Amino acid sequence: MVSTGLGCFIYSGTGSVTRISVRENIIFAWKEENTVVSPVLWCRKMEKKICVLYADDDADDIEMFQEILREIDRSILFLYAADGLQALRVLREAIVLPDIVFLDINMPLINGKECLMEIRRDENLRTIPVVMYSTSSTEHEVVQCLELGASDYLCKAVNYNKLREDLESILKNLNSTKAYKIG
């Protein structure tokens, strides 16, 4: 068990936790495996807060996404990953799973579609709503993502206000029903 100023967290993975830090409701833990120290991201979700994971390799898109989420509701817990492999790692090692995942399609290592397929294959992750988020708006791309199990498909908006409107709608639907519905 690891104790922080925010409470206690049970660590059940392999290796030993070497350092813990807490920043804005996100717990960062570093664990040691075979003398290699690697970061592990855990999310501690407080009551009635939404936890969002966003995977994208574009730092500017991540920054804008986070800024909009903070404008919508400062209590939203925001996690991000730079690629699909990192997103899967965060999901598989999280103590509390995010309420919704947004995946960019074009990412290194594991792209968004491959990440989506892995999420849908994993018994512990398959029920998490996943929204594909891409610059591509072709019908073929949208249909393919939905057939792979995406909950929805969101085109990257060129307009800040349009993205804010889209995210507010998705989160409102998520928050009001506790079960994401495409619509």
Residue pairs with C-beta under 8 A, 6 or more apart in sequence:
1 8
1 9
1 10
1 11
2 8
2 9
2 10
2 11
2 17
2 20
2 29
3 9
4 20
4 22
4 27
5 22
6 22
6 25
6 27
6 44
7 44
9 27
9 42
9 44
9 95
10 95
11 17
11 29
11 31
13 31
13 40
13 93
14 31
14 33
15 31
15 32
15 33
15 34
16 31
16 32
17 29
17 30
17 31
18 30
18 31
18 32
18 37
19 29
19 30
20 27
20 28
20 29
20 30
21 27
21 28
22 28
25 43
25 44
25 45
25 46
25 49
25 77
26 41
26 42
26 43
26 44
26 77
26 78
26 79
27 41
27 42
27 43
27 44
28 39
28 40
28 41
28 42
29 39
29 40
29 41
29 42
30 37
30 38
30 39
30 40
31 37
31 38
31 40
40 93
41 79
41 90
41 93
41 94
42 93
42 94
42 95
42 96
43 51
43 77
43 79
43 94
43 95
43 96
43 98
44 95
44 96
45 51
45 77
45 96
46 75
48 75
49 75
49 76
49 77
50 73
50 75
50 76
50 77
50 99
50 100
50 171
50 174
50 175
51 76
51 77
51 79
51 96
51 97
51 98
51 99
52 69
52 76
52 77
52 78
52 79
52 98
52 99
52 100
52 101
52 102
52 171
53 79
53 80
53 81
53 87
53 90
53 91
53 98
53 100
53 101
53 102
54 62
54 65
54 66
54 78
54 79
54 80
54 81
54 101
54 102
54 133
55 80
55 81
55 82
55 83
55 84
55 86
55 87
55 101
55 102
55 103
55 104
55 107
55 112
55 115
56 62
56 65
56 80
56 82
56 102
56 103
56 104
56 107
56 133
57 82
57 83
57 104
57 106
57 107
57 108
58 104
61 104
61 156
62 80
64 160
64 163
65 78
65 80
65 102
65 163
65 167
66 78
66 80
68 160
68 163
68 164
68 167
69 76
69 78
69 167
70 76
70 78
71 164
72 164
72 167
72 168
72 171
73 171
76 171
77 98
79 90
79 98
81 87
81 89
81 90
82 107
83 107
83 108
83 109
83 110
84 103
84 107
84 109
84 110
84 111
84 112
84 114
84 115
84 118
85 109
85 110
85 115
86 109
87 101
87 103
87 110
87 115
88 110
88 115
88 118
88 119
91 97
91 98
91 101
91 119
91 122
91 125
91 128
92 122
92 124
92 125
97 124
97 125
97 128
98 128
99 128
99 129
99 174
100 128
100 129
100 130
100 131
100 151
100 170
100 171
100 174
100 180
101 119
101 128
101 129
101 130
101 131
102 130
102 131
102 132
102 133
102 154
103 112
103 115
103 116
103 130
103 131
103 132
103 133
104 112
104 133
104 134
105 111
105 112
105 113
105 132
105 133
105 134
105 136
105 141
105 145
106 112
106 134
107 115
110 118
112 132
112 133
112 134
113 132
113 144
113 145
113 148
116 130
116 132
116 145
116 148
116 149
116 150
117 148
117 149
118 125
119 125
119 126
119 128
119 130
119 149
120 126
120 130
120 148
120 149
126 149
129 151
129 152
129 174
129 180
130 149
130 150
130 151
131 150
131 151
131 152
131 153
131 154
131 170
132 145
132 150
132 152
132 153
132 154
133 154
133 156
134 141
134 153
134 154
134 155
134 156
135 155
135 156
136 155
137 155
141 153
142 153
145 153
146 153
151 180
151 182
152 170
152 180
152 182
154 166
154 170
156 163
157 163
157 166
170 180
173 180
173 181
173 183
174 180
